[in-house]
Amino acid sequence: MLVIRNAQMSALAAASEQDFRGRLETALRHHHAARLDALGPGGAEMLTDRAIAAARAHGMTWESSIAVLAGLMLDIGQEVHRHPRVAAVLADSLLSPDSRVHALFERITAQEWNEIASTLPSATRTA
């Protein structure tokens, strides 16, 4: 019988998380290269870590949901998840945590996104 101990599970989870971080950073570089470059040395890693932490704090587990939030942090502002309008949707208990980030695009209009972006520090500046 195969027995996987807690330490082995932890090692597998850590390796999986590190692999995801690398894939997320690669995807962000592919879609947002100029914005990541503007963050300076280490900026891509910092943004990736912040995005994952923010997504996990909102209960997100799907890689696609985390990636959407990371993109919003680059497009709108690194603190987009803290804006009251966005935070309200991300806290909607009627939706699963991973569905909430996608609901943002249904519930927030283009005009509201522009207003949100104008209230946040530039995505290319570190906080």
N, CA, C and O of each residue as an XYZ file, in Angstrom:
508
protein
N       0.841     -1.167      0.000
C       0.000      0.000      0.000
C       0.898      1.245      0.000
O       1.899      1.310      0.714
N       0.518      2.212     -0.807
C       1.244      3.478     -0.907
C       0.746      4.423      0.175
O      -0.456      4.650      0.318
N       1.689      4.972      0.936
C       1.350      5.917      1.989
C       2.054      7.233      1.679
O       3.273      7.271      1.509
N       1.283      8.302      1.608
C       1.851      9.632      1.392
C       1.713     10.396      2.698
O       0.606     10.645      3.176
N       2.832     10.757      3.256
C       2.849     11.436      4.546
C       2.605     12.942      4.370
O       2.718     13.483      3.270
N       2.269     13.595      5.481
C       1.994     15.035      5.456
C       3.164     15.832      4.903
O       2.957     16.785      4.151
N       4.368     15.468      5.254
C       5.546     16.188      4.762
C       5.663     16.060      3.245
O       6.038     17.014      2.564
N       5.340     14.878      2.717
C       5.379     14.676      1.280
C       4.286     15.492      0.592
O       4.517     16.079     -0.465
N       3.113     15.528      1.186
C       2.010     16.319      0.627
C       2.370     17.804      0.634
O       2.082     18.524     -0.322
N       2.994     18.250      1.705
C       3.416     19.650      1.786
C       4.446     19.971      0.713
O       4.395     21.035      0.097
N       5.370     19.062      0.490
C       6.396     19.270     -0.541
C       5.761     19.314     -1.926
O       6.133     20.146     -2.754
N       4.809     18.429     -2.182
C       4.107     18.430     -3.468
C       3.305     19.718     -3.654
O       3.297     20.294     -4.741
N       2.634     20.166     -2.598
C       1.847     21.401     -2.686
C       2.753     22.603     -2.938
O       2.411     23.479     -3.732
N       3.892     22.650     -2.278
C       4.829     23.766     -2.467
C       5.374     23.772     -3.891
O       5.509     24.834     -4.498
N       5.683     22.614     -4.417
C       6.182     22.524     -5.795
C       5.103     22.943     -6.782
O       5.387     23.629     -7.764
N       3.881     22.538     -6.527
C       2.765     22.911     -7.398
C       2.531     24.420     -7.369
O       2.296     25.033     -8.410
N       2.594     25.014     -6.191
C       2.411     26.464     -6.050
C       3.528     27.226     -6.765
O       3.275     28.234     -7.424
N       4.746     26.746     -6.634
C       5.875     27.391     -7.307
C       5.728     27.287     -8.821
O       6.028     28.236     -9.545
N       5.269     26.145     -9.292
C       5.030     25.966    -10.726
C       3.957     26.939    -11.212
O       4.096     27.547    -12.273
N       2.892     27.079    -10.434
C       1.829     28.015    -10.803
C       2.354     29.444    -10.846
O       2.045     30.186    -11.779
N       3.138     29.838     -9.856
C       3.714     31.192     -9.844
C       4.494     31.460    -11.131
O       4.373     32.528    -11.731
N       5.275     30.500    -11.535
C       6.051     30.651    -12.764
C       5.159     30.773    -13.996
O       5.407     31.609    -14.865
N       4.128     29.944    -14.069
C       3.213     30.010    -15.215
C       2.419     31.306    -15.225
O       2.176     31.877    -16.288
N       2.012     31.778    -14.048
C       1.281     33.040    -13.975
C       2.172     34.199    -14.409
O       1.747     35.060    -15.180
N       3.390     34.221    -13.921
C       4.303     35.289    -14.305
C       4.568     35.267    -15.811
O       4.633     36.322    -16.441
N       4.721     34.085    -16.388
C       4.925     33.962    -17.835
C       3.718     34.504    -18.593
O       3.872     35.231    -19.574
N       2.530     34.154    -18.142
C       1.310     34.643    -18.800
C       1.199     36.161    -18.677
O       0.841     36.837    -19.641
N       1.503     36.697    -17.503
C       1.448     38.149    -17.320
C       2.473     38.843    -18.211
O       2.192     39.891    -18.791
N       3.655     38.258    -18.315
C       4.678     38.839    -19.199
C       4.211     38.828    -20.657
O       4.473     39.769    -21.407
N       3.525     37.767    -21.047
C       3.037     37.648    -22.422
C       1.996     38.722    -22.731
O       2.006     39.305    -23.815
N       1.101     38.981    -21.785
C      -0.016     39.903    -22.020
C       0.233     41.329    -21.540
O      -0.440     42.257    -21.988
N       1.190     41.514    -20.633
C       1.398     42.825    -20.006
C       2.883     43.162    -19.879
O       3.299     43.735    -18.871
N       3.677     42.820    -20.871
C       5.136     42.965    -20.767
C       5.569     44.384    -20.396
O       6.386     44.564    -19.493
N       5.033     45.383    -21.080
C       5.453     46.765    -20.824
C       5.119     47.188    -19.393
O       5.924     47.850    -18.738
N       3.953     46.814    -18.916
C       3.560     47.200    -17.555
C       4.429     46.505    -16.511
O       4.803     47.111    -15.507
N       4.748     45.242    -16.747
C       5.624     44.541    -15.808
C       7.028     45.131    -15.834
O       7.654     45.300    -14.787
N       7.521     45.442    -17.023
C       8.852     46.050    -17.126
C       8.901     47.380    -16.381
O       9.921     47.718    -15.780
N       7.809     48.130    -16.416
C       7.766     49.429    -15.742
C       7.843     49.289    -14.223
O       8.168     50.252    -13.528
N       7.547     48.104    -13.707
C       7.651     47.882    -12.264
C       9.097     47.784    -11.805
O       9.383     47.898    -10.613
N      10.006     47.575    -12.746
C      11.420     47.511    -12.405
C      11.858     46.115    -11.999
O      11.074     45.168    -12.042
N      13.118     45.998    -11.604
C      13.660     44.692    -11.205
C      12.862     44.082    -10.055
O      12.593     44.742     -9.051
N      12.499     42.848    -10.214
C      11.732     42.156     -9.173
C      10.259     42.498     -9.163
O       9.495     41.922     -8.388
N       9.849     43.422    -10.006
C       8.449     43.853    -10.011
C       7.475     42.770    -10.424
O       6.383     42.663     -9.866
N       7.864     41.969    -11.395
C       6.973     40.904    -11.859
C       6.730     39.880    -10.754
O       5.603     39.435    -10.538
N       7.795     39.519    -10.067
C       7.658     38.563     -8.970
C       6.808     39.143     -7.845
O       5.959     38.459     -7.272
N       7.052     40.424     -7.539
C       6.291     41.085     -6.476
C       4.802     41.134     -6.825
O       3.953     40.820     -5.991
N       4.493     41.529     -8.058
C       3.092     41.616     -8.479
C       2.440     40.240     -8.463
O       1.299     40.094     -8.026
N       3.161     39.239     -8.937
C       2.633     37.871     -8.943
C       2.316     37.427     -7.522
O       1.244     36.880     -7.267
N       3.235     37.657     -6.604
C       3.010     37.279     -5.206
C       1.825     38.027     -4.611
O       1.003     37.433     -3.912
N       1.731     39.328     -4.884
C       0.619     40.133     -4.348
C      -0.709     39.671     -4.915
O      -1.704     39.598     -4.194
N      -0.729     39.358     -6.202
C      -1.970     38.916     -6.841
C      -2.434     37.583     -6.255
O      -3.614     37.403     -5.954
N      -1.504     36.663     -6.101
C      -1.873     35.366     -5.531
C      -2.369     35.542     -4.104
O      -3.374     34.941     -3.724
N      -1.686     36.348     -3.311
C      -2.104     36.576     -1.919
C      -3.483     37.222     -1.863
O      -4.318     36.820     -1.053
N      -3.733     38.217     -2.711
C      -5.033     38.890     -2.720
C      -6.135     37.923     -3.140
O      -7.212     37.905     -2.544
N      -5.864     37.128     -4.159
C      -6.867     36.165     -4.624
C      -7.156     35.124     -3.553
O      -8.316     34.800     -3.298
N      -6.131     34.611     -2.938
C      -6.327     33.608     -1.882
C      -7.091     34.213     -0.697
O      -7.912     33.535     -0.078
N      -6.823     35.479     -0.384
C      -7.535     36.146      0.712
C      -9.033     36.236      0.424
O      -9.844     36.310      1.347
N      -9.390     36.230     -0.845
C     -10.807     36.253     -1.244
C     -11.336     34.854     -1.511
O     -12.445     34.698     -2.024
N     -10.565     33.843     -1.172
C     -11.017     32.456     -1.277
C     -10.834     31.817     -2.647
O     -11.299     30.699     -2.868
N     -10.172     32.499     -3.562
C      -9.989     31.945     -4.905
C      -8.970     30.823     -4.896
O      -7.930     30.905     -4.242
N      -9.291     29.773     -5.639
C      -8.390     28.639     -5.773
C      -8.103     28.305     -7.235
O      -7.061     27.725     -7.541
N      -9.001     28.660     -8.127
C      -8.788     28.368     -9.550
C      -7.679     29.249    -10.088
O      -7.642     30.451     -9.825
N      -6.786     28.649    -10.836
C      -5.708     29.414    -11.436
C      -6.242     30.491    -12.365
O      -5.690     31.589    -12.429
N      -7.308     30.184    -13.081
C      -7.877     31.169    -14.014
C      -8.410     32.387    -13.278
O      -8.258     33.510    -13.758
N      -9.025     32.189    -12.133
C      -9.541     33.311    -11.357
C      -8.408     34.174    -10.810
O      -8.487     35.403    -10.828
N      -7.371     33.528    -10.332
C      -6.209     34.251     -9.814
C      -5.564     35.060    -10.933
O      -5.152     36.202    -10.730
N      -5.480     34.456    -12.118
C      -4.883     35.146    -13.264
C      -5.712     36.362    -13.672
O      -5.150     37.394    -14.040
N      -7.028     36.256    -13.613
C      -7.884     37.405    -13.947
C      -7.631     38.542    -12.962
O      -7.493     39.696    -13.369
N      -7.570     38.228    -11.677
C      -7.308     39.274    -10.692
C      -5.929     39.896    -10.922
O      -5.777     41.113    -10.815
N      -4.936     39.084    -11.234
C      -3.597     39.613    -11.505
C      -3.632     40.572    -12.699
O      -2.991     41.622    -12.669
N      -4.367     40.217    -13.734
C      -4.504     41.101    -14.889
C      -5.172     42.413    -14.530
O      -4.761     43.475    -14.998
N      -6.198     42.341    -13.703
C      -6.871     43.567    -13.258
C      -5.930     44.443    -12.442
O      -5.970     45.670    -12.540
N      -5.090     43.810    -11.643
C      -4.137     44.576    -10.841
C      -3.157     45.333    -11.743
O      -2.710     46.426    -11.395
N      -2.830     44.764    -12.876
C      -1.953     45.456    -13.824
C      -2.710     46.484    -14.655
O      -2.199     47.575    -14.908
N      -3.915     46.145    -15.080
C      -4.692     47.039    -15.951
C      -5.308     48.216    -15.199
O      -5.323     49.337    -15.707
N      -5.810     47.971    -14.006
C      -6.578     48.981    -13.267
C      -5.748     49.603    -12.151
O      -5.705     50.826    -12.015
N      -5.101     48.782    -11.368
C      -4.301     49.258    -10.245
C      -4.042     48.112     -9.287
O      -4.878     47.222     -9.128
N      -2.892     48.136     -8.655
C      -2.505     47.015     -7.805
C      -3.433     46.808     -6.609
O      -3.463     45.722     -6.030
N      -4.166     47.812     -6.249
C      -5.087     47.695     -5.112
C      -6.544     47.602     -5.574
O      -7.456     47.918     -4.810
N      -6.763     47.180     -6.796
C      -8.121     47.123     -7.352
C      -9.060     46.293     -6.478
O     -10.237     46.630     -6.346
N      -8.567     45.241     -5.895
C      -9.397     44.370     -5.061
C      -9.866     45.053     -3.780
O     -10.797     44.576     -3.132
N      -9.236     46.155     -3.410
C      -9.615     46.888     -2.191
C     -10.626     48.008     -2.467
O     -11.220     48.549     -1.534
N     -10.821     48.355     -3.735
C     -11.780     49.408     -4.053
C     -13.170     48.939     -3.611
O     -13.533     47.790     -3.864
N     -13.954     49.804     -2.955
C     -15.249     49.375     -2.409
C     -16.171     48.695     -3.424
O     -16.832     47.712     -3.086
N     -16.226     49.188     -4.634
C     -17.109     48.597     -5.644
C     -16.647     47.189     -6.005
O     -17.465     46.278     -6.134
N     -15.368     47.015     -6.165
C     -14.795     45.707     -6.504
C     -14.876     44.774     -5.297
O     -15.267     43.614     -5.424
N     -14.507     45.285     -4.139
C     -14.518     44.472     -2.918
C     -15.909     43.929     -2.613
O     -16.045     42.816     -2.104
N     -16.937     44.707     -2.919
C     -18.312     44.243     -2.674
C     -18.632     43.010     -3.512
O     -19.256     42.067     -3.027
N     -18.207     43.023     -4.758
C     -18.456     41.858     -5.623
C     -17.605     40.673     -5.161
O     -18.084     39.540     -5.128
N     -16.358     40.931     -4.807
C     -15.475     39.852     -4.366
C     -15.908     39.249     -3.035
O     -15.443     38.170     -2.666
N     -16.782     39.922     -2.317
C     -17.283     39.425     -1.035
C     -18.699     38.860     -1.133
O     -19.263     38.448     -0.119
N     -19.279     38.832     -2.321
C     -20.665     38.382     -2.508
C     -20.798     36.902     -2.163
O     -20.333     36.037     -2.905
N     -21.429     36.626     -1.047
C     -21.550     35.249     -0.566
C     -22.528     34.408     -1.387
O     -22.599     33.192     -1.202
N     -23.273     35.030     -2.276
C     -24.178     34.271     -3.137
C     -23.432     33.578     -4.281
O     -23.979     32.694     -4.940
N     -22.191     33.982     -4.508
C     -21.361     33.399     -5.562
C     -20.206     32.630     -4.950
O     -19.756     32.941     -3.847
N     -19.730     31.630     -5.667
C     -18.528     30.932     -5.207
C     -17.351     31.890     -5.333
O     -17.357     32.759     -6.205
N     -16.348     31.750     -4.484
C     -15.213     32.675     -4.545
C     -14.585     32.785     -5.935
O     -14.203     33.880     -6.347
N     -14.473     31.681     -6.659
C     -13.850     31.735     -7.976
C     -14.755     32.356     -9.032
O     -14.268     32.814    -10.066
N     -16.047     32.378     -8.793
C     -16.981     33.020     -9.733
C     -17.020     34.532     -9.551
O     -17.381     35.264    -10.473
N     -16.657     34.986     -8.390
C     -16.782     36.419     -8.074
C     -15.943     37.296     -8.985
O     -16.424     38.328     -9.456
N     -14.698     36.910     -9.244
C     -13.829     37.746    -10.065
C     -14.394     37.861    -11.482
O     -14.251     38.902    -12.124
N     -15.026     36.809    -11.964
C     -15.621     36.852    -13.303
C     -16.899     37.688    -13.299
O     -17.243     38.303    -14.308
N     -17.596     37.712    -12.175
C     -18.807     38.523    -12.046
C     -18.497     40.012    -12.099
O     -19.377     40.816    -12.407
N     -17.269     40.384    -11.804
C     -16.890     41.802    -11.879
C     -17.217     42.384    -13.250
O     -17.649     43.532    -13.355
N     -17.010     41.595    -14.292
C     -17.211     42.084    -15.658
C     -18.692     42.204    -16.028
O     -19.047     42.892    -16.985
N     -19.539     41.537    -15.269
C     -20.978     41.650    -15.482
C     -21.571     42.795    -14.658
O     -22.547     43.424    -15.069
N     -20.990     43.052    -13.524
C     -21.567     44.008    -12.579
C     -20.963     45.404    -12.625
O     -21.571     46.361    -12.146
N     -19.783     45.524    -13.194
C     -19.111     46.823    -13.235
C     -19.017     47.270    -14.691
O     -18.485     46.552    -15.538
N     -19.535     48.451    -14.967
C     -19.547     48.972    -16.337
C     -18.184     49.530    -16.717
O     -17.323     49.745    -15.864
N     -18.004     49.761    -18.008
C     -16.750     50.351    -18.496
C     -16.513     51.711    -17.849
O     -15.385     52.041    -17.483
N     -17.565     52.488    -17.712
C     -17.424     53.800    -17.085
C     -16.981     53.651    -15.630
O     -16.128     54.405    -15.162
N     -17.553     52.689    -14.918
C     -17.148     52.459    -13.529
C     -15.691     52.001    -13.445
O     -14.967     52.414    -12.539
N     -15.254     51.146    -14.386
C     -13.852     50.721    -14.389
C     -12.939     51.916    -14.560
O     -11.907     52.021    -13.898
N     -13.325     52.826    -15.457
C     -12.513     54.027    -15.660
C     -12.445     54.868    -14.393
O     -11.389     55.395    -14.043
N     -13.580     54.990    -13.707
C     -13.613     55.755    -12.458
C     -12.760     55.071    -11.379
O     -12.039     55.733    -10.633
N     -12.855     53.754    -11.311
C     -12.057     53.005    -10.336
C     -10.574     53.213    -10.616
O      -9.796     53.490     -9.703
N     -10.188     53.078    -11.879
C      -8.783     53.245    -12.254
C      -8.273     54.637    -11.907
O      -7.114     54.808    -11.529
N      -9.146     55.625    -12.039
C      -8.702     57.003    -11.761
C      -8.500     57.259    -10.273
O      -7.835     58.223     -9.895
N      -9.067     56.405     -9.429
C      -8.927     56.590     -7.977
C      -7.758     55.797     -7.385
O      -7.388     56.003     -6.229
N      -7.183     54.900     -8.173
C      -6.113     54.048     -7.672
C      -4.749     54.503     -8.166
O      -4.641     55.099     -9.238
N      -3.713     54.226     -7.396
C      -2.376     54.512     -7.901
C      -2.122     53.711     -9.169
O      -2.716     52.651     -9.367
N      -1.261     54.204    -10.013
C      -0.923     53.528    -11.258
C      -0.498     52.095    -10.992
O       0.188     51.810    -10.011
N      -0.910     51.203    -11.870
C      -0.540     49.802    -11.739
C       0.958     49.597    -11.880
O       1.494     48.578    -11.444
N       1.635     50.561    -12.488
C       3.065     50.387    -12.705
C       3.909     50.981    -11.575
O       5.138     50.959    -11.641
N       3.259     51.505    -10.550
C       3.986     51.985     -9.382
C       3.793     51.012     -8.245
O       2.680     50.539     -8.017
N       4.834     50.712     -7.542
C       4.691     49.820     -6.394
C       4.138     50.616     -5.223
O       4.378     51.816     -5.088
N       3.404     49.924     -4.395
C       2.791     50.582     -3.238
C       3.748     50.658     -2.077
O       3.396     51.182     -1.020
